[in-house]
Amino acid sequence: MDEEYDVIVLGTGLKECILSGLLSVDGLKLWKRFKGDENPPESLGSSKEYNVDMIPKFMMANGVLVRALIHTNVTKYLNFKAVDGSFVYNNGKIYKVPATDVEALKSSIMGLFEKRRARKFFIYVQDFEENDPKSHEGLDLNTIPAKELISKYGLEDDTIEFIGHALALYTSDSYLEQPAIDFVKRIRLYAESLARFESGSPYIYPMYGLGELPQAFARLSAVYGGTYMLNKPQCKVEFDDSGKVVGVTSDGETAKCKKVVCDPSYVPDKVKKVGKVARAICIMSHPIPDTNDCHSAQVILPQKQLKRKSDMYLFCCSYSHNVAPQGKFIALVTTEAETDDPQSELKPGVDLLGPVDEVFYETLDRFEPTDDGAADNCFVSTSYDATTHFETTMKDVLTMYTKITGKELNLSVDLSAASAGGTEE
């Protein structure tokens, strides 16, 4: 191959596609992956009607991924539908996540006096405008830590926990020591996303699952002159004597390039293991109990509720998003593995699902690149974490974009360009 490419993107994972895995599998492929040649029971329905995302994540309606989809004009290839519910686990029960002053007063997750305190906090967040000092009430959120802002309202530990982990979507409590501005912006993003489609959650999800995203990016890339090479086995990144990327070899042919973008599996000597994700993939014939019969929902189980070091996440989607046959639901329970016994670790989440038709367990190692790619022009993404939303994934994508191009990505877009109806658009 004589032509030299500016960038070669290896793999069809979502991060790589955004920058140019996350691939849906049908029911038979899922079954064979875990059960081998054994035939799946007829009660599960048609294999072709399953589109099971192996690493499912919902999108915040006003979040960074949706902005990136609009920025790249890829939304014209996608149909979205709002997610029905967003919940949090607290003291043994599942509650809808309250995100506004009105919802705080209605919520049964707090007692009467705590509701009033939470309502005042939410009003402060809703009224906060970064460029309007009057709305700051004398507080400089760029300098005071989040815990100082919270203490002003006297919120209880359980309230702080669900706000920090189920609204602001932090994965640890380290945010309490960080400047409060990010904390407030995250809560505002949740509330604004919630208000956008007036569903029971701030999230949206593509019809037919996340496998649609890489396909849509592939179409877009082709429109702009990108070349797709499919079924290329054992791709090897090639470096010159000075250590810089010069191309990618597959089947004895080398495609020359100036930069390579890939996931950790392509360059095992450029990454380090940083943990592992445990997950249970379940097929059910009903919604998650105590979620108001939501056909799509997220439930976050904060770490302290389970006496763990990391949160646990429940993801549920169904035939309403065309990811399963009529009457079937796909649920995943995920967490950062803390032991070598994922089945026991995931039990608190799996128990919340009620009866399941089938359950498959697995753990996946998580890797991070050992350098930023600037020296050799090989840019490696981090492995996917256990979260069931895209906020951490997009942070990695934007960081990689800046490393590759040397520019900050401007995501000031018209959000109305991405719609999500109650039915397929």
Solvent accessible surface area in square Angstrom, and as a share of the most:
residue,aa,sasa,rsa
1,M,89,0.40
2,D,138,0.71
3,E,111,0.50
4,E,93,0.42
5,Y,44,0.17
6,D,96,0.50
7,V,57,0.33
8,I,25,0.13
9,V,41,0.23
10,L,11,0.05
11,G,31,0.30
12,T,57,0.33
13,G,4,0.04
14,L,0,0.00
15,K,4,0.02
16,E,5,0.02
17,C,4,0.02
18,I,20,0.10
19,L,30,0.15
20,S,58,0.38
21,G,68,0.66
22,L,1,0.00
23,L,85,0.42
24,S,33,0.21
25,V,27,0.15
26,D,46,0.24
27,G,11,0.11
28,L,76,0.38
29,K,130,0.55
30,L,2,0.01
31,W,8,0.03
32,K,108,0.46
33,R,121,0.44
34,F,53,0.22
35,K,74,0.32
36,G,35,0.33
37,D,135,0.70
38,E,102,0.46
39,N,131,0.67
40,P,44,0.28
41,P,56,0.35
42,E,170,0.76
43,S,85,0.55
44,L,10,0.05
45,G,42,0.40
46,S,53,0.34
47,S,33,0.21
48,K,178,0.75
49,E,88,0.39
50,Y,5,0.02
51,N,38,0.19
52,V,1,0.01
53,D,6,0.03
54,M,6,0.03
55,I,27,0.14
56,P,4,0.02
57,K,0,0.00
58,F,0,0.00
59,M,0,0.00
60,M,5,0.02
61,A,0,0.00
62,N,18,0.09
63,G,2,0.02
64,V,44,0.25
65,L,4,0.02
66,V,0,0.00
67,R,65,0.24
68,A,3,0.02
69,L,0,0.00
70,I,21,0.11
71,H,87,0.39
72,T,40,0.23
73,N,71,0.36
74,V,0,0.00
75,T,18,0.10
76,K,125,0.53
77,Y,57,0.22
78,L,17,0.08
79,N,54,0.28
80,F,3,0.01
81,K,30,0.13
82,A,12,0.09
83,V,0,0.00
84,D,51,0.27
85,G,2,0.02
86,S,2,0.02
87,F,5,0.02
88,V,0,0.00
89,Y,33,0.13
90,N,6,0.03
91,N,107,0.55
92,G,48,0.47
93,K,129,0.55
94,I,20,0.10
95,Y,40,0.15
96,K,78,0.33
97,V,2,0.01
98,P,2,0.01
99,A,1,0.01
100,T,32,0.19
101,D,23,0.12
102,V,84,0.48
103,E,41,0.18
104,A,0,0.00
105,L,79,0.39
106,K,156,0.66
107,S,16,0.10
108,S,89,0.57
109,I,22,0.11
110,M,16,0.07
111,G,48,0.46
112,L,108,0.54
113,F,132,0.55
114,E,4,0.02
115,K,35,0.15
116,R,122,0.44
117,R,81,0.30
118,A,0,0.00
119,R,90,0.33
120,K,126,0.53
121,F,0,0.00
122,F,1,0.00
123,I,54,0.28
124,Y,7,0.03
125,V,2,0.01
126,Q,69,0.31
127,D,88,0.46
128,F,6,0.03
129,E,87,0.39
130,E,83,0.37
131,N,147,0.76
132,D,56,0.29
133,P,101,0.63
134,K,183,0.78
135,S,17,0.11
136,H,35,0.16
137,E,99,0.44
138,G,81,0.77
139,L,33,0.17
140,D,70,0.36
141,L,4,0.02
142,N,91,0.46
143,T,96,0.56
144,I,25,0.13
145,P,31,0.19
146,A,0,0.00
147,K,96,0.41
148,E,84,0.38
149,L,0,0.00
150,I,6,0.03
151,S,78,0.50
152,K,103,0.44
153,Y,29,0.11
154,G,43,0.41
155,L,14,0.07
156,E,89,0.40
157,D,118,0.61
158,D,53,0.28
159,T,3,0.02
160,I,32,0.16
161,E,17,0.07
162,F,3,0.01
163,I,1,0.01
164,G,0,0.00
165,H,4,0.02
166,A,1,0.01
167,L,1,0.01
168,A,2,0.02
169,L,6,0.03
170,Y,27,0.10
171,T,62,0.36
172,S,46,0.30
173,D,40,0.21
174,S,70,0.45
175,Y,7,0.03
176,L,37,0.19
177,E,107,0.48
178,Q,95,0.42
179,P,60,0.38
180,A,0,0.00
181,I,22,0.11
182,D,63,0.33
183,F,2,0.01
184,V,0,0.00
185,K,97,0.41
186,R,69,0.25
187,I,1,0.00
188,R,51,0.19
189,L,41,0.20
190,Y,2,0.01
191,A,15,0.12
192,E,79,0.36
193,S,1,0.01
194,L,16,0.08
195,A,68,0.53
196,R,59,0.22
197,F,50,0.21
198,E,154,0.69
199,S,38,0.24
200,G,21,0.21
201,S,3,0.02
202,P,1,0.00
203,Y,1,0.01
204,I,0,0.00
205,Y,2,0.01
206,P,1,0.00
207,M,11,0.05
208,Y,89,0.34
209,G,0,0.00
210,L,0,0.00
211,G,4,0.04
212,E,51,0.23
213,L,0,0.00
214,P,7,0.04
215,Q,96,0.43
216,A,2,0.01
217,F,6,0.03
218,A,28,0.22
219,R,120,0.44
220,L,18,0.09
221,S,17,0.11
222,A,60,0.47
223,V,99,0.57
224,Y,165,0.63
225,G,63,0.61
226,G,34,0.32
227,T,86,0.50
228,Y,84,0.32
229,M,76,0.34
230,L,127,0.63
231,N,149,0.76
232,K,70,0.30
233,P,63,0.40
234,Q,173,0.77
235,C,28,0.17
236,K,122,0.52
237,V,11,0.06
238,E,44,0.20
239,F,78,0.33
240,D,61,0.32
241,D,160,0.83
242,S,91,0.59
243,G,33,0.31
244,K,88,0.37
245,V,8,0.05
246,V,61,0.35
247,G,0,0.00
248,V,10,0.06
249,T,29,0.17
250,S,9,0.06
251,D,108,0.56
252,G,76,0.73
253,E,84,0.38
254,T,51,0.30
255,A,6,0.05
256,K,101,0.43
257,C,3,0.02
258,K,106,0.45
259,K,55,0.23
260,V,0,0.00
261,V,2,0.01
262,C,0,0.00
263,D,30,0.15
264,P,11,0.07
265,S,91,0.58
266,Y,60,0.23
267,V,7,0.04
268,P,99,0.62
269,D,129,0.67
270,K,21,0.09
271,V,21,0.12
272,K,107,0.45
273,K,114,0.48
274,V,55,0.32
275,G,17,0.17
276,K,48,0.20
277,V,11,0.06
278,A,0,0.00
279,R,7,0.03
280,A,0,0.00
281,I,0,0.00
282,C,0,0.00
283,I,5,0.03
284,M,0,0.00
285,S,60,0.38
286,H,42,0.19
287,P,25,0.16
288,I,2,0.01
289,P,54,0.34
290,D,112,0.58
291,T,1,0.00
292,N,118,0.60
293,D,107,0.56
294,C,14,0.08
295,H,50,0.22
296,S,0,0.00
297,A,1,0.01
298,Q,1,0.00
299,V,0,0.00
300,I,0,0.00
301,L,0,0.00
302,P,1,0.01
303,Q,18,0.08
304,K,131,0.56
305,Q,38,0.17
306,L,32,0.16
307,K,188,0.80
308,R,37,0.13
309,K,169,0.72
310,S,18,0.12
311,D,5,0.03
312,M,0,0.00
313,Y,9,0.03
314,L,0,0.00
315,F,5,0.02
316,C,0,0.00
317,C,1,0.01
318,S,0,0.00
319,Y,51,0.19
320,S,25,0.16
321,H,1,0.00
322,N,45,0.23
323,V,4,0.02
324,A,6,0.04
325,P,9,0.06
326,Q,147,0.65
327,G,31,0.29
328,K,24,0.10
329,F,8,0.03
330,I,4,0.02
331,A,0,0.00
332,L,1,0.00
333,V,0,0.00
334,T,8,0.05
335,T,0,0.00
336,E,37,0.17
337,A,13,0.10
338,E,66,0.30
339,T,70,0.41
340,D,128,0.66
341,D,69,0.36
342,P,32,0.20
343,Q,106,0.47
344,S,67,0.44
345,E,16,0.07
346,L,0,0.00
347,K,115,0.49
348,P,52,0.33
349,G,0,0.00
350,V,21,0.12
351,D,87,0.45
352,L,37,0.18
353,L,0,0.00
354,G,30,0.29
355,P,107,0.67
356,V,46,0.27
357,D,60,0.31
358,E,33,0.15
359,V,46,0.27
360,F,5,0.02
361,Y,59,0.23
362,E,29,0.13
363,T,55,0.32
364,L,65,0.32
365,D,67,0.35
366,R,47,0.17
367,F,63,0.26
368,E,62,0.28
369,P,28,0.17
370,T,80,0.47
371,D,69,0.36
372,D,73,0.38
373,G,1,0.01
374,A,68,0.53
375,A,85,0.66
376,D,21,0.11
377,N,33,0.17
378,C,1,0.01
379,F,6,0.02
380,V,11,0.06
381,S,2,0.01
382,T,38,0.22
383,S,25,0.16
384,Y,30,0.11
385,D,34,0.18
386,A,9,0.07
387,T,5,0.03
388,T,1,0.01
389,H,1,0.01
390,F,1,0.00
391,E,36,0.16
392,T,48,0.28
393,T,4,0.03
394,M,2,0.01
395,K,142,0.60
396,D,25,0.13
397,V,4,0.02
398,L,48,0.24
399,T,65,0.38
400,M,4,0.02
401,Y,58,0.22
402,T,43,0.25
403,K,81,0.34
404,I,18,0.09
405,T,57,0.33
406,G,64,0.62
407,K,131,0.56
408,E,145,0.65
409,L,44,0.22
410,N,105,0.54
411,L,24,0.12
412,S,93,0.60
413,V,37,0.21
414,D,95,0.49
415,L,32,0.16
416,S,86,0.56
417,A,57,0.45
418,A,2,0.02
419,S,57,0.37
420,A,10,0.08
421,G,20,0.19
422,G,60,0.58
423,T,105,0.61
424,E,77,0.35
425,E,112,0.50
